[in-house]
């Protein structure tokens, strides 16, 4: 996409600012993305339990990111940390599909089936680190 800043402004050596954030977890912005309701948007850090430890998200991550570690949280304060080599979108959709089917062999779908009436909208997912 071409720059919206006039060329003569760029030539003067003025700083050019991007509208894309540098770090944190964000929604992808793709119209109709099914992950939209689950991704924690504009999240810069994750509190890691009772030890008051905060993990800073140091990359720009969204559901299109791949090779990453992610966190799923639910209303009862349970947490699941997972990793995937696929896009987070694919992995979220697998969790959502398994939950919809009440598939009890996977930890996430079992928990949401047993304790949250298979309500997939309650899954709050944060990509936390690219696993390079």
CORWOLIN-V657159 format. One record per pair of residues at least 6 apart in sequence whose C-alpha atoms are under 8 Angstrom apart, sorted by the first residue. I is the first residue (numbers start at 1). GAP is how many residues later the second one is. If there is no record, write none. Layout:
# CORWOLIN-V657159
i=I gap=GAP
i=I gap=GAP
This chain:
# CORWOLIN-V657159
i=10 gap=6
i=21 gap=39
i=22 gap=37
i=22 gap=38
i=23 gap=21
i=23 gap=34
i=23 gap=35
i=23 gap=36
i=23 gap=37
i=23 gap=38
i=24 gap=18
i=24 gap=19
i=24 gap=20
i=24 gap=21
i=24 gap=33
i=24 gap=34
i=24 gap=35
i=24 gap=36
i=24 gap=37
i=24 gap=104
i=25 gap=14
i=25 gap=15
i=25 gap=16
i=25 gap=17
i=25 gap=18
i=25 gap=19
i=25 gap=32
i=25 gap=35
i=25 gap=36
i=25 gap=37
i=25 gap=101
i=25 gap=102
i=25 gap=103
i=26 gap=13
i=26 gap=14
i=26 gap=15
i=26 gap=16
i=26 gap=17
i=26 gap=34
i=26 gap=35
i=26 gap=36
i=26 gap=37
i=27 gap=8
i=27 gap=9
i=27 gap=12
i=27 gap=13
i=27 gap=14
i=27 gap=15
i=27 gap=35
i=27 gap=36
i=28 gap=8
i=28 gap=34
i=28 gap=35
i=28 gap=36
i=34 gap=59
i=35 gap=28
i=35 gap=54
i=35 gap=57
i=35 gap=58
i=37 gap=84
i=38 gap=83
i=38 gap=84
i=38 gap=85
i=38 gap=86
i=38 gap=87
i=39 gap=23
i=39 gap=24
i=39 gap=85
i=39 gap=86
i=39 gap=87
i=40 gap=84
i=40 gap=85
i=40 gap=86
i=43 gap=14
i=43 gap=83
i=44 gap=12
i=44 gap=13
i=45 gap=9
i=45 gap=10
i=45 gap=11
i=45 gap=12
i=45 gap=83
i=46 gap=8
i=46 gap=9
i=46 gap=10
i=46 gap=11
i=46 gap=82
i=47 gap=6
i=47 gap=7
i=47 gap=8
i=48 gap=6
i=48 gap=7
i=57 gap=71
i=57 gap=72
i=58 gap=71
i=59 gap=70
i=59 gap=71
i=61 gap=66
i=61 gap=67
i=61 gap=68
i=61 gap=69
i=62 gap=26
i=62 gap=65
i=63 gap=24
i=63 gap=25
i=63 gap=26
i=63 gap=64
i=64 gap=23
i=64 gap=24
i=64 gap=25
i=65 gap=22
i=65 gap=23
i=65 gap=24
i=65 gap=65
i=66 gap=18
i=66 gap=19
i=66 gap=20
i=66 gap=21
i=66 gap=22
i=66 gap=64
i=67 gap=16
i=67 gap=17
i=67 gap=18
i=67 gap=19
i=67 gap=20
i=67 gap=63
i=67 gap=64
i=67 gap=65
i=68 gap=15
i=68 gap=16
i=68 gap=17
i=68 gap=20
i=68 gap=59
i=68 gap=60
i=68 gap=61
i=68 gap=62
i=68 gap=63
i=68 gap=64
i=69 gap=12
i=69 gap=13
i=69 gap=14
i=69 gap=15
i=69 gap=58
i=69 gap=59
i=69 gap=60
i=69 gap=61
i=69 gap=62
i=70 gap=11
i=70 gap=12
i=70 gap=13
i=70 gap=55
i=70 gap=56
i=70 gap=57
i=70 gap=58
i=70 gap=59
i=71 gap=8
i=71 gap=9
i=71 gap=10
i=71 gap=11
i=71 gap=54
i=71 gap=55
i=71 gap=56
i=71 gap=57
i=72 gap=7
i=72 gap=8
i=72 gap=9
i=72 gap=10
i=72 gap=51
i=72 gap=52
i=72 gap=53
i=72 gap=54
i=73 gap=6
i=73 gap=7
i=73 gap=50
i=73 gap=51
i=73 gap=52
i=74 gap=48
i=74 gap=49
i=74 gap=50
i=75 gap=47
i=80 gap=28
i=84 gap=7
i=88 gap=39
i=95 gap=13
i=95 gap=14
i=96 gap=13
i=96 gap=24
i=98 gap=8
i=98 gap=11
i=99 gap=9
i=99 gap=10
i=99 gap=11
i=99 gap=13
i=99 gap=14
i=99 gap=19
i=99 gap=20
i=99 gap=21
i=100 gap=9
i=100 gap=13
i=100 gap=18
i=100 gap=19
i=100 gap=20
i=102 gap=7
i=102 gap=8
i=102 gap=11
i=102 gap=16
i=103 gap=6
i=103 gap=7
i=103 gap=10
i=104 gap=6
i=104 gap=9
i=109 gap=9
i=112 gap=6
i=112 gap=7
i=112 gap=8
i=113 gap=6
i=116 gap=6
